[in-house]
Amino acid sequence: MTDNKSRFDDIRPYIDSEVPAVMKRLAGNDLLVSSFRIMKWPSCPEPLKGIADWVVRFLLKKKLSRIRSVTKFQSQIIADFLLKRIIERSSDSVTYSGIEKLDKGKSYIFMTNHRDIVMDPALVNYALYLNGFSIPFIAFGDNLLLNDAVSDLIRINNGIIVKRGLARKEQLEASMHLSEYLNYLRNEGNNFWISQREGRAKDGIDQTNPAIINMFYLSERKKEGGFAEFIRQCNIVPAAISYEKDPCDRLKAWELYRKNKNGAHIKRKNEDLISMLAGLSGDKGRIHISFGAPLTGYYEDKNALATAIDKEIHTLYRFWPRNYIAYDHLYKTEKYADKYTEPEKAGFLNAYNNLKPEVRNLLFTIYANPICSFESHQMTVSRDKPLASQQGA
């Protein structure tokens, strides 16, 4: 980077000149070697489980030694190799809609619901990559820099570091710094992804935190045009990521149970790493990503925009049989009985019989809440629908 950009060195992703050193570190990392063991290589009929460590390290080193740029790592290692195999092994299908309405020549801020630490941004980026868009930058909290390997993998995948847990004055300074960098990237024509809230929506309620929006505007608030004009320039695209199955549903339900019972959940050592690995390797069933249209309306403040993003995400979300089953079971209704079969219902409900009843119901709530959010939005639309003579005003 030039001197003009070096002021962002503490939060920026890696650049091409840093790639060889990163490749060398990753080639010797135990976590990545373990990941390679479960991958099906074109030249091997079975995963590398029975192969000696030194052989796996040799194959990994050989593959990584050819990588000399961030773009090549993202395309050849992450997209074409790792992510492709993760999708093949842990999902039934990945589909997407709405992407055809976006312009490859424009930069966008993709704001999505947040269910999985790694897979959410990975899947959005993968869909964009397959459709010829530049791979977005990604906002990651510094709490996820769990070890050197995870830190390297985040930063070489366009990961921007979001500093958290600082004192009030330092947090404000860090937010301003981040805002300046994000707007610098936007003005340079880059795309980037950010979740609608800090942390995953473990209860299945997708709700935008206005503070995320305020962070974008922080470094631009003194410029002419005001908030509404700034947002129109941002090209914010709401998108919904819908997993048929959540590999972390039991972990999330137990966390919600402990919060309800004890008033708080104390994170265990390596809990985030366990969730990352479960999300990567666990069965996700079918996955759909719905891209909305860029928000071009007039939004007077961050709260109005957050409400608009919520409505878009709730509408874009694709429901699966288990969402309808969980809803009907919890609310003792047959409202959505035509959306699933009796075998599907029995299979889903019985799969969690080993959980204590309170935890089981919380797990079902995780799957039912997206429908509740959608219904709430539909009720609001119906209540606020303008008269025929007012439409188009």
LOTI-841059 format. One record per residue (C-alpha): residue in one letter; chain; x, y, z; residue number from 1. Coordinates in Angstrom, 1 decimal. Each point is the difference from the previous one (the first is absolute). Example, Ala and Ser with C-alpha at 12.3 -4.5 7.8 and 13.67 -1.06 7.14 Angstrom:
% residues 2
a; A; 12.3; -4.5; 7.8; 1;
s; A; 1.4; 3.4; -0.7; 2;
//
This chain:
% residues 393
m; A; 0.0; 0.0; 0.0; 1;
t; A; 1.1; 3.6; -0.5; 2;
d; A; 0.7; 2.3; 2.9; 3;
n; A; -3.4; 1.6; -0.5; 4;
k; A; -1.6; -3.4; 0.8; 5;
s; A; 2.3; -1.1; 2.8; 6;
r; A; -2.1; 1.6; 2.7; 7;
f; A; -2.4; -2.9; -0.5; 8;
d; A; 2.7; -2.7; 0.6; 9;
d; A; -1.4; -1.0; 3.4; 10;
i; A; -3.4; -1.0; -1.5; 11;
r; A; 0.6; -0.7; -3.7; 12;
p; A; 0.2; -3.4; -1.7; 13;
y; A; 3.2; -1.4; -1.3; 14;
i; A; 1.4; 1.2; -3.3; 15;
d; A; 1.9; -1.8; -2.7; 16;
s; A; 3.5; 0.7; 1.3; 17;
e; A; -0.9; -1.8; 3.3; 18;
v; A; -1.4; -3.1; -1.6; 19;
p; A; 3.2; -2.2; -0.3; 20;
a; A; 0.6; 0.3; 3.8; 21;
v; A; -3.6; -0.8; 0.8; 22;
m; A; 0.1; -3.0; -2.3; 23;
k; A; 3.1; -1.3; 1.8; 24;
r; A; -1.8; 0.3; 3.4; 25;
l; A; -3.2; -1.6; -1.2; 26;
a; A; 1.9; -3.0; -1.6; 27;
g; A; 1.3; -1.0; 3.4; 28;
n; A; -3.2; 0.6; 2.0; 29;
d; A; -1.6; -3.1; 1.7; 30;
l; A; -3.5; 1.4; -0.4; 31;
l; A; 0.3; 0.3; -3.7; 32;
v; A; 1.6; -3.4; -0.4; 33;
s; A; -2.9; -1.5; 1.9; 34;
s; A; -2.4; 1.8; -2.3; 35;
f; A; 1.8; -1.4; -3.1; 36;
r; A; -0.4; -3.5; 1.4; 37;
i; A; -3.8; 0.1; -0.4; 38;
m; A; 0.2; 1.3; -3.6; 39;
k; A; -0.5; -2.2; -3.0; 40;
w; A; 2.9; 0.6; -2.4; 41;
p; A; -0.3; -0.6; -3.7; 42;
s; A; 2.8; -2.5; 0.1; 43;
c; A; -1.2; -1.9; 3.1; 44;
p; A; -3.1; -2.2; 0.1; 45;
e; A; -0.4; 0.6; 3.8; 46;
p; A; 0.7; 2.9; 2.4; 47;
l; A; 3.5; 0.2; 1.4; 48;
k; A; -0.8; -1.4; 3.4; 49;
g; A; 2.5; -2.9; -0.1; 50;
i; A; 2.8; 2.0; -1.5; 51;
a; A; 3.1; 1.0; 2.1; 52;
d; A; 0.2; 3.6; 1.1; 53;
w; A; 3.1; 0.6; -1.9; 54;
v; A; -1.7; -1.0; -3.3; 55;
v; A; -3.0; 2.3; 0.7; 56;
r; A; 2.4; 2.8; 0.9; 57;
f; A; 2.0; -0.6; -3.2; 58;
l; A; -3.2; 0.2; -2.2; 59;
l; A; -1.1; 3.1; 1.8; 60;
k; A; 3.3; 1.7; -0.3; 61;
k; A; 0.2; -0.8; -3.6; 62;
k; A; -3.4; 1.4; -0.7; 63;
l; A; 0.5; 3.2; 2.0; 64;
s; A; 3.5; 0.7; -1.3; 65;
r; A; -1.5; 0.8; -3.4; 66;
i; A; -2.1; 2.8; 1.5; 67;
r; A; 1.4; 3.5; -0.4; 68;
s; A; -3.0; 2.3; 0.3; 69;
v; A; -3.1; 0.5; 2.2; 70;
t; A; -2.3; -0.5; -3.0; 71;
k; A; 1.6; -3.3; -0.9; 72;
f; A; -0.3; -1.3; 3.5; 73;
q; A; -3.7; 1.0; 0.2; 74;
s; A; -0.8; -1.5; -3.4; 75;
q; A; 2.2; -3.1; -0.2; 76;
i; A; 0.2; -1.1; 3.7; 77;
i; A; -3.2; 1.4; 1.6; 78;
a; A; -2.6; 0.0; -2.8; 79;
d; A; 1.1; -2.7; -2.4; 80;
f; A; 1.5; -2.4; 2.5; 81;
l; A; -1.0; 0.3; 3.6; 82;
l; A; -3.5; 1.7; -0.2; 83;
k; A; -1.0; -2.2; -2.9; 84;
r; A; 0.8; -3.1; 2.0; 85;
i; A; -1.6; 1.3; 3.2; 86;
i; A; -3.2; 0.6; -1.9; 87;
e; A; 0.1; -3.4; -1.6; 88;
r; A; 0.5; -1.8; 3.3; 89;
s; A; -2.2; 2.0; 2.3; 90;
s; A; -3.0; 1.2; -2.0; 91;
d; A; -2.6; -1.4; -2.5; 92;
s; A; 0.1; 3.1; -2.2; 93;
v; A; 0.8; 3.7; -0.1; 94;
t; A; -2.3; 2.2; -2.1; 95;
y; A; -0.4; 3.8; -0.3; 96;
s; A; -2.3; 2.5; -1.5; 97;
g; A; 0.0; 3.7; -0.7; 98;
i; A; 3.7; 0.2; -0.9; 99;
e; A; -0.9; 0.4; -3.7; 100;
k; A; -1.5; 3.5; 0.8; 101;
l; A; 3.3; 1.3; 1.3; 102;
d; A; 2.6; 1.9; -2.0; 103;
k; A; 3.5; -1.3; -0.1; 104;
g; A; 1.3; 3.5; -0.7; 105;
k; A; -1.4; 1.4; 3.3; 106;
s; A; 1.2; -0.4; 3.6; 107;
y; A; -2.4; -1.3; 2.6; 108;
i; A; -0.2; -0.5; 3.7; 109;
f; A; -1.6; -3.4; 0.5; 110;
m; A; -1.7; -0.1; 3.4; 111;
t; A; -1.4; -3.4; 1.0; 112;
n; A; -1.5; -1.8; 2.9; 113;
h; A; 2.6; -1.8; 2.1; 114;
r; A; -0.3; -3.7; 1.0; 115;
d; A; 3.4; -1.5; -0.6; 116;
i; A; 3.4; 1.6; 0.8; 117;
v; A; 1.9; -1.2; -3.1; 118;
m; A; -2.6; -1.3; -2.5; 119;
d; A; -2.1; 3.1; -0.2; 120;
p; A; 2.7; 2.3; -1.6; 121;
a; A; 1.6; -3.0; -1.8; 122;
l; A; -3.3; -1.0; -1.8; 123;
v; A; -0.8; 3.6; -0.9; 124;
n; A; 3.5; 0.5; -1.4; 125;
y; A; -0.2; -3.4; -1.8; 126;
a; A; -3.2; 0.9; -1.8; 127;
l; A; 1.4; 3.4; -1.1; 128;
y; A; 3.3; -1.6; -1.1; 129;
l; A; -1.9; -2.6; -2.1; 130;
n; A; -1.9; 2.8; -1.7; 131;
g; A; 3.0; 2.2; -0.9; 132;
f; A; -0.1; 2.6; 2.8; 133;
s; A; 3.1; 1.1; 1.9; 134;
i; A; 0.3; -1.9; 3.3; 135;
p; A; -1.2; 2.3; 2.8; 136;
f; A; 1.9; 1.1; 3.0; 137;
i; A; -1.3; -1.5; 3.3; 138;
a; A; -0.5; 1.6; 3.4; 139;
f; A; 1.2; -2.3; 2.8; 140;
g; A; 0.1; 0.7; 3.8; 141;
d; A; 3.4; -0.2; 1.6; 142;
n; A; -1.5; -2.5; 2.4; 143;
l; A; 0.2; -2.5; -2.8; 144;
l; A; 3.8; 0.2; -0.4; 145;
l; A; 0.2; -3.1; 2.1; 146;
n; A; 3.5; -1.1; -1.0; 147;
d; A; 2.6; 0.8; -2.7; 148;
a; A; -1.5; -2.4; -2.6; 149;
v; A; -3.5; 1.4; 0.4; 150;
s; A; 1.4; 3.6; -0.1; 151;
d; A; 1.9; -0.8; -3.2; 152;
l; A; -3.0; -1.6; -1.7; 153;
i; A; -2.2; 2.9; 0.9; 154;
r; A; 2.4; 2.7; -1.1; 155;
i; A; 1.0; -1.7; -3.3; 156;
n; A; -3.7; -0.3; -0.9; 157;
n; A; -0.6; 3.8; 0.0; 158;
g; A; -0.7; 0.0; 3.7; 159;
i; A; -0.3; 3.5; 1.5; 160;
i; A; 0.6; -0.1; 3.8; 161;
v; A; -2.8; 1.6; 2.1; 162;
k; A; 1.4; 0.9; 3.4; 163;
r; A; -2.3; -0.7; 2.9; 164;
g; A; 0.0; 0.1; 3.8; 165;
l; A; 1.8; 3.3; 0.3; 166;
a; A; -0.6; 2.8; 2.4; 167;
r; A; -2.5; 2.6; -1.2; 168;
k; A; 2.5; 2.6; -1.3; 169;
e; A; 2.2; -2.6; -1.7; 170;
q; A; -3.1; -1.8; -1.5; 171;
l; A; -1.2; 3.3; -1.5; 172;
e; A; 3.5; 0.6; -1.5; 173;
a; A; 0.1; -3.6; -1.4; 174;
s; A; -3.5; 0.3; -1.5; 175;
m; A; 1.0; 3.3; -1.7; 176;
h; A; 3.1; -1.7; -1.3; 177;
l; A; -2.0; -3.0; -1.4; 178;
s; A; -2.6; 2.4; -1.5; 179;
e; A; 2.8; 1.8; -1.9; 180;
y; A; 1.4; -3.2; -1.3; 181;
l; A; -3.3; -1.4; -1.1; 182;
n; A; -0.9; 3.1; -1.9; 183;
y; A; 3.5; 0.1; -1.5; 184;
l; A; -0.7; -3.5; -1.3; 185;
r; A; -3.4; 1.0; -1.2; 186;
n; A; 1.3; 3.0; -1.9; 187;
e; A; 2.6; -2.2; -1.6; 188;
g; A; -2.8; -2.1; -1.5; 189;
n; A; 0.2; -3.1; 2.3; 190;
n; A; -2.8; -2.2; 1.3; 191;
f; A; -0.2; -1.1; 3.6; 192;
w; A; -2.1; -2.1; 2.3; 193;
i; A; -1.1; 0.7; 3.5; 194;
s; A; -2.6; -1.7; 2.2; 195;
q; A; -3.0; 2.0; 1.1; 196;
r; A; 1.0; -0.4; 3.6; 197;
e; A; 3.0; -0.8; 2.2; 198;
g; A; -0.1; -3.7; 0.7; 199;
r; A; -2.2; -2.7; -1.3; 200;
a; A; -3.8; 0.1; 0.4; 201;
k; A; 0.0; -3.1; 2.2; 202;
d; A; -3.8; 0.3; 0.6; 203;
g; A; -0.8; 0.2; -3.7; 204;
i; A; -1.2; 3.6; 0.3; 205;
d; A; 1.7; 2.0; -2.8; 206;
q; A; 0.2; 3.6; 1.2; 207;
t; A; 2.3; 2.8; -1.3; 208;
n; A; 2.0; 1.9; 2.6; 209;
p; A; -0.2; 3.7; -0.9; 210;
a; A; 3.6; 0.4; 1.4; 211;
i; A; 1.3; -2.0; -3.0; 212;
i; A; -1.6; 2.6; -2.4; 213;
n; A; 1.2; 2.9; 2.2; 214;
m; A; 3.6; -1.3; -0.3; 215;
f; A; -0.2; 0.4; -3.8; 216;
y; A; -1.1; 3.6; 0.3; 217;
l; A; 2.3; 1.0; 2.8; 218;
s; A; 2.9; 1.3; -2.1; 219;
e; A; -2.4; 1.5; -2.6; 220;
r; A; -2.4; 1.9; 2.3; 221;
k; A; 1.6; 3.4; -0.5; 222;
k; A; -0.2; -0.1; -3.8; 223;
e; A; -2.7; 1.5; -2.1; 224;
g; A; -3.2; -1.9; -0.9; 225;
g; A; -0.8; -1.5; 3.4; 226;
f; A; -0.9; -3.5; 1.0; 227;
a; A; -2.6; -0.8; -2.6; 228;
e; A; 2.2; 1.0; -2.9; 229;
f; A; 3.0; -1.9; 1.4; 230;
i; A; -2.1; -3.2; 0.3; 231;
r; A; -1.1; 0.3; -3.6; 232;
q; A; 3.6; 0.1; -1.1; 233;
c; A; 0.9; -3.1; 2.1; 234;
n; A; -2.1; -2.5; -2.1; 235;
i; A; -0.9; -2.1; 3.1; 236;
v; A; -1.3; -3.4; -1.2; 237;
p; A; -2.0; -1.9; 2.7; 238;
a; A; 0.4; -3.8; -0.5; 239;
a; A; -1.4; -3.0; 1.9; 240;
i; A; 2.0; -3.2; 0.6; 241;
s; A; -2.4; -2.9; 0.7; 242;
y; A; 1.4; -3.3; 1.3; 243;
e; A; -2.3; -3.0; 0.0; 244;
k; A; 1.9; -1.4; 3.0; 245;
d; A; 2.2; 1.9; 2.5; 246;
p; A; 3.0; -2.2; 1.1; 247;
c; A; 0.2; 2.1; 3.1; 248;
d; A; -3.7; -0.1; 1.0; 249;
r; A; 0.6; -2.1; 3.1; 250;
l; A; 2.9; 2.2; 1.1; 251;
k; A; -2.1; 3.1; -0.5; 252;
a; A; -3.0; -1.5; 1.8; 253;
w; A; 2.1; -0.9; 3.1; 254;
e; A; 1.5; 3.5; 0.0; 255;
l; A; -3.5; 1.5; 0.0; 256;
y; A; -1.0; -2.3; 2.8; 257;
r; A; 2.9; 1.0; 2.1; 258;
k; A; -0.7; 3.6; -0.6; 259;
n; A; -3.7; -0.4; 1.0; 260;
k; A; 0.9; -2.1; 3.1; 261;
n; A; 3.1; 1.9; 1.3; 262;
g; A; -0.4; 3.4; -1.6; 263;
a; A; 3.2; -0.4; -2.1; 264;
h; A; 2.0; -2.3; -2.0; 265;
i; A; 3.7; -0.2; 0.8; 266;
k; A; 2.0; -1.0; -3.1; 267;
r; A; 2.2; -3.0; 0.4; 268;
k; A; 3.5; -0.2; -1.3; 269;
n; A; 0.1; -0.6; -3.8; 270;
e; A; -3.8; 0.3; -0.2; 271;
d; A; 0.2; 2.2; -3.1; 272;
l; A; 2.4; -2.4; -1.6; 273;
i; A; -2.3; -2.9; 0.7; 274;
s; A; -2.9; 1.9; -1.6; 275;
m; A; 2.2; 0.8; -3.0; 276;
l; A; 0.9; -3.6; -0.6; 277;
a; A; -3.5; -1.2; 0.6; 278;
g; A; -1.4; 2.5; -2.5; 279;
l; A; 2.6; -1.0; -2.6; 280;
s; A; -0.3; -3.8; 0.3; 281;
g; A; -3.6; -0.5; 1.3; 282;
d; A; -3.0; -1.0; -2.2; 283;
k; A; -1.7; 3.2; -1.3; 284;
g; A; -2.5; -1.7; -2.3; 285;
r; A; -1.1; 2.4; -2.7; 286;
i; A; 1.2; 3.6; 0.0; 287;
h; A; -1.4; 3.0; -1.8; 288;
i; A; 1.3; 3.5; -0.3; 289;
s; A; -2.5; 2.7; -1.1; 290;
f; A; 1.5; 3.3; -1.1; 291;
g; A; -2.3; 3.0; 0.2; 292;
a; A; 0.1; 3.2; -2.0; 293;
p; A; 2.2; 2.9; 1.1; 294;
l; A; -1.8; 2.3; 2.4; 295;
t; A; -0.7; 3.3; -1.8; 296;
g; A; -2.8; 1.5; 2.1; 297;
y; A; 0.1; 3.0; 2.3; 298;
y; A; 1.1; -1.0; 3.6; 299;
e; A; 0.2; 2.8; 2.4; 300;
d; A; 2.1; -1.8; 2.6; 301;
k; A; 1.7; -3.2; 1.0; 302;
n; A; -3.1; -1.4; 1.7; 303;
a; A; -2.2; 0.4; -3.2; 304;
l; A; 2.7; -1.7; -2.1; 305;
a; A; 0.3; -2.8; 2.5; 306;
t; A; -3.7; -0.6; -0.1; 307;
a; A; 0.1; -0.1; -3.8; 308;
i; A; 2.8; -2.5; 0.0; 309;
d; A; -1.8; -2.2; 2.5; 310;
k; A; -3.1; -0.1; -2.2; 311;
e; A; 2.0; -0.9; -3.1; 312;
i; A; 1.8; -2.8; 1.7; 313;
h; A; -3.2; -1.4; 1.6; 314;
t; A; -1.6; 0.0; -3.5; 315;
l; A; 3.0; -1.5; -1.8; 316;
y; A; 0.4; -2.9; 2.5; 317;
r; A; -0.8; -3.4; -1.5; 318;
f; A; -1.8; -2.3; 2.3; 319;
w; A; 0.6; -3.8; 0.2; 320;
p; A; -2.4; -2.7; 1.3; 321;
r; A; 1.7; 0.0; 3.4; 322;
n; A; -0.8; 3.8; 0.4; 323;
y; A; -3.7; -0.7; -0.6; 324;
i; A; 0.1; -3.2; 2.2; 325;
a; A; 1.6; 1.9; 2.9; 326;
y; A; -2.6; 2.8; -0.3; 327;
d; A; -3.0; -2.3; 0.0; 328;
h; A; 1.4; -2.1; 2.8; 329;
l; A; 0.7; 2.9; 2.3; 330;
y; A; -3.2; 1.8; -0.6; 331;
k; A; -2.1; -3.1; -0.2; 332;
t; A; -1.5; 0.7; -3.4; 333;
e; A; -0.2; -1.5; -3.4; 334;
k; A; 0.3; 3.3; -1.8; 335;
y; A; 2.9; -1.2; -2.1; 336;
a; A; -0.8; -3.7; -0.2; 337;
d; A; 0.0; 0.1; -3.8; 338;
k; A; 3.6; 1.0; 0.0; 339;
y; A; 1.3; -3.3; 1.4; 340;
t; A; -0.8; -3.7; 0.1; 341;
e; A; -0.7; -2.1; 3.1; 342;
p; A; 3.3; -2.0; -0.4; 343;
e; A; 1.9; 3.3; -0.2; 344;
k; A; -1.7; 1.2; 3.2; 345;
a; A; 0.6; -3.2; 1.9; 346;
g; A; 3.7; -0.1; -1.1; 347;
f; A; 0.7; 3.6; 1.0; 348;
l; A; -1.8; -0.1; 3.4; 349;
n; A; 1.4; -3.4; 0.9; 350;
a; A; 3.6; 1.0; -0.8; 351;
y; A; 0.1; 2.1; 3.1; 352;
n; A; -1.7; -2.3; 2.5; 353;
n; A; 3.2; -0.4; 2.0; 354;
l; A; -0.1; 3.7; 1.0; 355;
k; A; -1.6; 1.2; 3.2; 356;
p; A; -3.5; 1.5; -0.8; 357;
e; A; 1.0; 3.6; 0.7; 358;
v; A; 3.1; -0.2; -2.3; 359;
r; A; -2.0; -1.9; -2.7; 360;
n; A; -2.7; 2.8; -0.1; 361;
l; A; 2.7; 2.7; -0.2; 362;
l; A; 1.5; -1.9; -3.0; 363;
f; A; -3.4; -0.1; -1.7; 364;
t; A; -0.3; 3.7; 0.6; 365;
i; A; 3.2; 0.6; -1.9; 366;
y; A; -1.6; -1.6; -3.1; 367;
a; A; -3.5; 1.6; 0.6; 368;
n; A; 1.1; 3.6; 0.6; 369;
p; A; 0.8; 0.9; -3.7; 370;
i; A; -3.7; -0.8; -0.8; 371;
c; A; -1.1; 2.1; 3.0; 372;
s; A; 2.1; 2.9; -1.4; 373;
f; A; -1.4; -0.4; -3.5; 374;
e; A; -3.6; -0.1; 1.4; 375;
s; A; 0.7; 3.1; 2.1; 376;
h; A; 1.3; 1.8; -3.1; 377;
q; A; -3.0; -1.1; -2.1; 378;
m; A; -2.4; 1.3; 2.7; 379;
t; A; 1.8; 3.4; -0.1; 380;
v; A; -0.2; 0.2; -3.8; 381;
s; A; -3.7; -0.8; 0.1; 382;
r; A; -0.7; 2.6; 2.7; 383;
d; A; 2.1; 2.7; -1.7; 384;
k; A; -1.0; -0.7; -3.6; 385;
p; A; -1.0; 3.4; -1.6; 386;
l; A; -3.4; 0.6; -1.5; 387;
a; A; -0.3; -0.5; -3.7; 388;
s; A; -0.1; 3.8; -0.6; 389;
q; A; 3.3; 0.4; 1.9; 390;
q; A; 2.0; -2.7; -1.7; 391;
g; A; 2.8; 1.4; -2.1; 392;
a; A; 0.1; 3.3; 1.9; 393;
//
